[in-house]
Amino acid sequence: MPDAPEAPAPAPFSEADLTLTPEEVSAVRRGRMARLRAEMAARDMAAVVLTDPVNIRYACDARNMQIFCARNPARYLFVAVDGPAVLFDFAGCGHLAAGLETLDEIRAAKTPSYVSQADRLETVVATWADEIADLMRVHAGGAKRIGIERFAPEVGAALAARGFEPVDAQSAVERARSIKVPHEIRMMRASIAAVEEGVGRLRAAIRPGATENAVWAALWSHVIETDGDYVETRLLNSGPRTNPWFQESGMRALQAGDMVCLDTDVVGRYGYYADFSRSWLCGEGKPSDAQRTLYKLAWEQVHHNMDLIRPGMSFREISETGWVIPPRYETNRYYLLAHGIGMTGEYPYILYRKDFEQGGYDGIVEPGMVLCVESFIGAEDGGEGVKLEQQIEITQDGWRLMSRFPFDEDLLGREV
């Protein structure tokens, strides 16, 4: 197998890339809300009620107990397509979002879930639905179609009983998020820059005897220190736990010669995802030929697929011209070729040629999208694996690299 060619080094992020003025942050907030309302209008949604904390932050930039609210409908956002945005925040938390230019009103939330209401749930759902119905009657101009997400079935039934047509809000939010507004890319760069510093700390913590959890914690600590939000997964593993993929960090102690694989999955500064993957060798020794083969194949897959992506291409075209995975590694392949990214992973998902007909969908790559191009190479019959991934911004005439943490020259087979 020939050595991988040298790739041009991207210019470093400048301070202007990473620092936004209050006016620019305000412009991003207003731009995101405008995109959401445009996508609502395109789908004939007179309003939406959002509970996903990431979607609430996208729409109005109000952040509060993100992990807790991901599993409890304890706060929600009403957005009229041609009317106000009303945040229903957790009890006693209204002051947290005060002053946001994206909000017209803040009210106390009513939580329509069994865990918070028990035998009172039916009464609370009715009260909740009455309040949303009142907002619709005042601000929706008689329209009945309302987007909702992640509520118990009783909530949709209560809105329907009041004459409204509840539909899934996700299509509007995902399409809005997929195209970045001015300065949004700079927020993503700031998140990536901080996470790359954290990955440097994690890389330095890789040594024989350290546990996977201890190594992964070096990244987590840096995320919090640099004003990030959280790490969405714990995808750090070593040695025999690198294949198959998706084994999260545990108490296994690293051994000299182990492959160590990381997928960052960080919700970082400004609430934006930094999502790139790297793999390294533990200890001071040289990688084996088998480890170098895995690494080179993963590198080739990522770079082949990045190089073919252009604005205007269909998802099907990318799938059909994507790197062909050797049969030995096909079963344990990553589940998609590329995916969109913003505040978290998002639309679109682009599947491999083998999977496209059964589970894929078509669409067009557009300027303003940000994509993560993925690879996992691990043999079906065992042994270690390698995970690599790059994050790219789609521009008018191609793409621009966003994730700049270096690859491992020794694993690529280069003399260092």
N, C-alpha and C positions, 0 to 999 in steps of 0.2 A: 504494500500500500504506500503510495507516495506521501511525502510530508505535506501537511496542510500549507497552502500559500500564506504569505504575510498579508494581513488585512490592514488597511490604513487606519492609523490611530485618530479617533475623533478629537476635535479641539476640546479643551477642558471647559466645563461650565464657568461662565463669568459670574461675578457678583451680581450683575444686572439680571442674569438668568434666574438667580435664586432669591432675590429680594423684591417683594411687591409692595407698592405704596398702598395706603388705605384706600385711595381712589381706585386703584387697579383691582384690589380685592372686591370692592363694592361693584365694580363693573362686571366681574366674574359672577357674582351673585345674581345681579340683574339679568345677565346674559343666560345663565342656566335656567332661571325661572321663565324667561321668554321662550327658550327652546322647549321646555316642558309644555307650556301653553300652546305652542304651535303644533306639537305632536298630539296633544289632546284634541285640538280643533280638527286635525286631519283624521281623527278616529271618532269624531262626533261625540266626544265626551264633554258634557257641560261642566263637569267637575270631577276631581279625584279626591279620595281620602287615602293617604299614604300612612302605613305603619312601619315599613322597613326603615330602620334608622339611617341606613346609607342613602336611601331615596329621599328621606326628609332632609338630610344634610345637603344633598345635591340641590334640592328645590329651594331651600331657604337658608341653609348654612347654620341651622340650629342643631347643636350637638349636646346630648345629655345621656349618660349611662348607656353607651352604644351596645355593649354585650348584653346587659340586662334586657334592654328593649328589643333585642333581636328575637327573644323568645317570649316576650310579654307585650300585648297590645296596650301598653301603659301610657303611650303618647301617640298622637296622630296629627296629621296635617290635612286640612281641607283647602283645596285650591280650586277656585272657579276659573273657567277658561276666560271669562270676561267679567271679573269681579274680584273679591278680596281673597287673600290667603290668611287662614285662621289656624294658628297652632294651638292644639289642645295638649298642654304639657303636663307632666307628672305633678301630682299635688305638691304645692310649695316651691315649684321650680320655675314659675313664670318669669322671674327676674333674669334668668339665665339668657333668654333670647331678647330681652328688652333692647330696643334700639336698632334691631336688624331692619334694613330698608326693604327687605323682601316680605315682611309681615305687616298685615293691617290690624291684627288683633291677636291677643293671647288669652286663652281660657284654660280653666282646669279640666283635665281629661276625666272621662268616665271609662273605667276599664271593663270592657265586656268579655270577661273570661271567668271560668269556673273557679280558678285558684284564688281570685280576688273577691269573688261575689258568692260562690257556693249557691245556696238556695235562693239568693236574691238575683241570680243571673237573668232570669226572664224579665224582671222589672227593670234592671239596669240596661239591658239591650233595648227595651222599649223607649226608655228615656234617651239613650244614645241616639237611636234612630229618629226620634222626634226632633232632636236638636239639629241633626244633619238635614232632615227633611225641611226644617224651617229655613236653613241656609240655602237650600236648593230653591225653595219657593221664592225667596227674596232675590237671589242672585243668578238664577239659571234661566230666567226668561221663559219659564214654562217647559223647558227641556226636561227629559226624564232619564237620560242615559248618564250614569255615574260610575266612574272607575273606582274599585276598591282593591285592597290587597291584604292577605294574611290575617283575616278575621275568621272567627268561628262561623259555621254555616248559618247560625241563627241571625247573624248581623245582616247578611244578604237577604235572608227571608223577610226580616223586619222592614228593610228598605223596599222590597218588592210589595209587601203588604200595604205600604203607604203610596203606592202608585209609581215607583221608580224602577228603572231597569239597571240593576247592578251588573257591571262587566269587569273583567280583569284589567287593572290599571297598568300592568307590567309592560305591555307593548309600547305604550306612550312614553313611559319613563326610560325604558331601555333604548329606544330610538333617540330620545333626547340626549341621553348620556353618551351615545356612541360618537357624536361629532363634537369636538371640543370648541369652546368659545374662546375669544381672544384672552390671553394671559393664563388660561387654564393649563396649557402645556408647561408654562413656567412653574406653576404650582407642582406639577408632576415632577419636573426636574429637581425642584427643591427637595421633594420627598425622596427621590432616587439618590441624590447626593448624600443625604443623611444616612440612608440605608446602606449605601456603599461603604461609608465609614464604619457602620456597625458590622458589616460583613468582613471588613478588615480585622476588626476585633475578634470576630468569630474564628476567622482563619488563624489568627495568632493563638487561639485557645486550643487548636487541634494538636494534641500530643498523646503519645501512648499513656494509658492509665486514666485519662480524663473520660468522664461519662458523656454520652450523647447529650443528656439533659444539661450538663454543665457547659458544654460547648454552645448549645443552642441558646442558653440563657445570656451569653455575651451579646448576642444580637438583640434579644428582648430588652435587656437593660439599656442598651444604647437607643433603642426606639423611644422608650419613655424619656430618657434624658434629653433627647432632641425634639421633644414636643410632638412625637408621633402618637397614634391612637392605640394600636394593638397589632399583634401578629395573628393572622387568621388561621394558620395551621402550624403544626410542629414538624414539618417535613425536613428533618435532619436525621440521617441514619448512616450506618457504617458497616463495612465488611459484608458478612452474609445477609445483613438486613437491608442492603441496598437493592436487592432484586428478589421478588418483584417490587415495584415502586409503591408509594403511598404508605410506607411504614413510618409512623411518627417517632420522634425521639423518645428514648427510654433510658434505662439505667445500665445499658451495656457499656463496658469500658472499652475504649478504643485500643487497638493493637497496632504496633508498627507494621507498616505495609498495607493497612486497610485502605480501601477506597472510602471516602466520606462525601456524601451528597447532600446538597441543600437546595431547597426552593424557598425563596424569601417570603413571599405572600404577606408583605407588610402593609398595613394601612397606616401611612406615615403622615408627614407634615401636610397641613391643610386638608387632611382626610383622604389623600390620594394614595393609590396602590403603587408600590414598587415591587415588581414581580420579575425576577430573573433567577436563573439556576446555575450553580457551579458545582464542580466536583474536584476533590483534591486527594492527594496521597498523605496518609498519616506517617509522620516520622521523617528521618533524614535519608532513607534509602532511595533506591531507584525503582520506578514502576516496572512491573512485569510486562512482557510483550502482550499478554492478554489484556491487561489494564489499558495499555496504550491503544490497542485495537478498539476497545470499547469507546475510549475517549475520542479517538479520531472519527469513528463512525458518527457519534453524537454531534461532534463539531461540524462534520460534513452535512449532516441532515439539517441542522439549524441554518447554516450559511447557504446551502442550496435553496432552501425554502424562502429565506429572507431575500435572496437575490432575484427570485422570480416574481416577487410581489410588486405590483404597480397599481396606482389609482386607476379605476376603470375596469380592472379585472373582476371577473365573477368569482364567487367562492368555488364554483364547480371547476373553473379553469385552474385555479390554484391547486385544488385537490387532484385534478387529473395530471398535472405536470409536476407534482410534488416528488420529493426524493423517495426512491423505492427502497423500502426497508428490507434488508436481507431476510430470507425465510426463517433463519434460526432465531431472529429477534422479533419477528412479527407478532407473535402471540402476546408478548409482554410489552408491546408498544404503548406509548402514551396514548390517552384516549382521544386526542385531537391534534391536528397539525398546528393550529393557531387559534387565538381567541382575542376578543376585544378586552380593553382594560381602561379604567378611569378611576373611580373611587374604590372599586373592587373589580373582579372579573366580570365582564359584561358581554352583550351582543357585539359582534357575531361570534359563533363557534364555527370553525372551518374544519371539517373532518377529513380523514385520509380517504384516498380513492377506494380502498377496500370497504369502508364504512358509509360512503356518501349516499348510496342509493337507499340503504335501509334507514339511516338516521340523520342524514344531512339535510340542509336547506340551502337554497341559492340566494344570492344577493350581490351587491357591488361594493368593492373596496373604494372608500371615498377619502379625499383629503380631509384632515381633521380627526380621522380615526387614530387610535393607538392600538397596536397589536402586539401580542406576545407570541413568539415563534418557539415551539416546544420540541424537545427530543428526550426520550428515555431509551437507552439501549441496554438490554439485559436478555440473556439467552433463556429460552423456555426450559432448557435442561439444567439450569442452575448457574452458580457462580455469581460474581458481583455484577453490579450495573453502574451506569453513568447517567446523570441527569444534567442537561444543559438547556438554557433558555435565554432568549434575548428580547428586549422590549424596544419597539420601534415606533416612531411617529410617521404617519403617512402624510406626505407633502403633495404639492401640485404636480411634481414631476418624478416622484419616487418615494424614498423613505429616508429618515434620519435616525441614527442610532441614539437611544436614550440610556440604555444600561451599559456602563463603561468599565465595570469591574473586569480586570484582565482574566484571560484564560490561562491555564497552567501550561507553560511552555514545555516542561519536561514530559508531561503526559501527551502532548502533541508530537513528541519525538524530536524536538529541536534541541540542539546543544545550548546549554545555558551556563 
